[in-house]
Amino acid sequence: MSLANGYLTREDALRLVSEQGLNVNIPYGYQRIENLAFRGLGITSVIIPDSVVSIEYEAFESNNLVSLTIPASVNFIGLHAFN
């Protein structure tokens, strides 16, 4: 995982879905969810920790989200992040 730089990448997202299935609980420590990280992975729920401040464009696009937790720490949500 890319915790060294605080960025959750596509590779990290694939690993999380592989380990956790379609209900993803992002580990504390990530500060930014990168562009297209979870795009099209079919996840149904995600819990974002309060270490995250930025969700980049299309980060969660094309999923089946029915449950989403976004903390108050998030101060940027990119275009089409949840389409």
N, C-alpha and C positions, 0 to 999 in steps of 0.2 A: 504494500500500500504506500501511497505517496504522502504519508504524514510528515515527512521531513520538510516538505515545502508547503504543507497545508492544503494542497489542491487534490480534490477527488477527481480522478481521471476516468475515462471509459474503462481502462483496464481494472481499476479499483471497483467500479460499478459491476463489471462482469464477475469479479471475484466475490463481491458481496451477494449477488443474486445466486451464484453457485453455492455459496455457504448457507444462505438464509432462506432461499426460495423467493417467492413473490411478495413477501411481507418484509420490507427492508428497514432495519434500524441502523442508521449510519452512525459509526463510532464517534465519540467525542474527540475533538482535536482537528478535524478538518475545518478550514476557514472558507473555502470556496469550492463549489460544485461546478466543475468545468462544462463547457459547451458540449452538448450531445451525450453527456456521461451515461444517462439511463435511457436514452432515446430508443423506443421500440422494444424494450426488454419485457414488456407485459406485466410489470409490477402492479400490484393492487393496493398496496399501502406503503407509506414511507414516513418514518419519524426522523426529522432533521434535528441534530443537537444544537444547543445554543452557542457552540463555538463557531457555527457557520454565519458569515456575514454577507455572502454573495452567492446567488444562484444564477449561473450564466444562461445565455440564450439556448432554447430548446433542450435544456438539461433533462427534463422529464417528458418530453413530447412523445406522443403516440404510445401511451400506456393505458392501463385500465384502472386508474386510481379511483378508489372509493373512500379512502381514508388518507389524510395528509396532515401532518403536524409541522407548522412552520413557526419557529421561535421569533420573539421580538428582536433578537440580535440581527436578523436578516435585514439589511438596508438596501439591497439591490436585487431585483428579480428581472432577468433579461427577457427580451421579446420572445414570445411563444414558449416560455419555459415549461408550461403545463398544458399546451394544446394537445 
